[in-house]
Amino acid sequence: MNQNEAINLISNKLKLIRTEHNYTQDRMAEVLGISKKTLVQIEKGRTTAGWTVCAATCALFRESQVLSSVLGADPLEVMETIAHEKIDAPKDKTMGGKVWWKEIKMKGTFRLQQNVISQHYRILDEMDFRWYSSFEKEDALARLNELSAQQKGE
């Protein structure tokens, strides 16, 4: 997934996100920092939201079922991975990938998972902390090997 694909997905679901939270167009526009006219144009499919509006939507409505259904478990993680192209540092504790993730490979106490919706990869440790995220499988496999080697003291 790239930035434009994420923008299109979120733009197409903005009205559903708004109704999921029982917000009026006025309130939703205020929360997102855009005009009501702009929100109406996005909701009618006449234009798409900008990257910052999409990022704000994912941050402010992180628990949205609508967002989870189009981006996967954690919408903000997907946006962060797109923005930085990868995330390579111990990060948030996750729920371990019980719903939106499939196991790809395990090495030592680290495991590589792929999101079934966004298709991005992440590496979790045995405590379900996220260490790495990327859309590039080869990069994720290489980082899995590095983390495992570091753990062994190689």
Beta strands, then each sheet from edge to edge (+ up, - down):
strand 1: 86-88
strand 2: 101-107
strand 3: 110-115
strand 4: 121-124
strand 5: 130-134
sheet 1: 1+ 5- 4+ 3- 2+
end
